[in-house]
Amino acid sequence: MLDTILITLLIVAICILLLGIKVFFVKGGRFPSEHVSANKAMQKKGIGCAQSQDRDAQQKNRFSIGELEKTLNNSMN
């Protein structure tokens, strides 16, 4: 039982070390950004962050029917 736990911890430690080679051994190294908007391939396809797309969709559209009616009414008066 103890052997299994030690082997598991060793494997996990090796995986963390391999995943963080750039972070641990390169001066100023960081993990790459995994955010959708920072991914160049996603930007080329026009895919953005869900939060950003939601925020953009909820902003008031100045060309919506309601806004156009208000503009027309104001210009007629």
C-alpha positions as CSV (number, residue, x, y, z in Angstrom):
1,M,0.0,0.0,0.0
2,L,2.8,2.4,0.9
3,D,4.6,1.5,-2.3
4,T,1.6,2.5,-4.4
5,I,1.3,5.8,-2.6
6,L,5.0,6.6,-3.1
7,I,4.9,5.6,-6.7
8,T,1.9,7.8,-7.3
9,L,3.4,10.8,-5.6
10,L,6.6,10.3,-7.6
11,I,4.6,10.2,-10.9
12,V,2.6,13.3,-9.9
13,A,5.8,15.2,-9.0
14,I,7.4,14.2,-12.3
15,C,4.3,15.4,-14.2
16,I,4.3,18.7,-12.4
17,L,8.0,19.2,-13.1
18,L,7.6,18.4,-16.8
19,L,4.6,20.7,-17.1
20,G,6.4,23.6,-15.4
21,I,9.8,23.3,-17.1
22,K,9.5,26.8,-18.7
23,V,8.2,28.3,-15.4
24,F,10.8,26.7,-13.2
25,F,13.9,26.9,-15.4
26,V,13.5,30.0,-17.6
27,K,14.0,33.4,-16.1
28,G,10.8,35.3,-16.4
29,G,9.0,32.1,-17.6
30,R,5.3,31.8,-17.2
31,F,2.5,29.4,-18.0
32,P,0.9,30.3,-21.4
33,S,-2.4,32.0,-21.2
34,E,-5.3,29.6,-21.6
35,H,-7.9,32.3,-22.0
36,V,-9.8,32.0,-25.3
37,S,-9.3,35.7,-26.2
38,A,-5.5,35.3,-25.9
39,N,-5.4,32.3,-28.4
40,K,-4.4,33.5,-31.9
41,A,-6.0,30.5,-33.6
42,M,-9.3,31.4,-32.0
43,Q,-9.0,35.0,-32.9
44,K,-8.5,34.1,-36.5
45,K,-11.7,32.1,-36.4
46,G,-13.5,35.0,-34.7
47,I,-14.2,33.0,-31.6
48,G,-14.0,35.0,-28.4
49,C,-14.6,34.6,-24.7
50,A,-18.2,33.8,-23.7
51,Q,-18.2,36.6,-21.2
52,S,-17.0,39.2,-23.7
53,Q,-19.5,38.0,-26.3
54,D,-22.3,38.1,-23.7
55,R,-21.3,41.7,-22.7
56,D,-21.2,42.8,-26.3
57,A,-24.6,41.2,-27.0
58,Q,-26.2,43.0,-24.0
59,Q,-24.9,46.4,-24.9
60,K,-27.6,48.7,-26.4
61,N,-27.6,48.5,-30.1
62,R,-28.0,52.0,-31.5
63,F,-29.6,50.6,-34.7
64,S,-32.3,48.6,-32.9
65,I,-35.9,49.3,-33.9
66,G,-36.6,51.1,-30.6
67,E,-33.7,53.4,-30.9
68,L,-34.4,54.2,-34.6
69,E,-38.0,55.1,-33.7
70,K,-36.8,57.4,-31.0
71,T,-34.4,59.1,-33.4
72,L,-37.1,59.5,-36.0
73,N,-39.6,60.9,-33.5
74,N,-37.0,63.4,-32.2
75,S,-36.0,64.5,-35.7
76,M,-39.7,65.1,-36.6
77,N,-40.3,67.3,-33.6
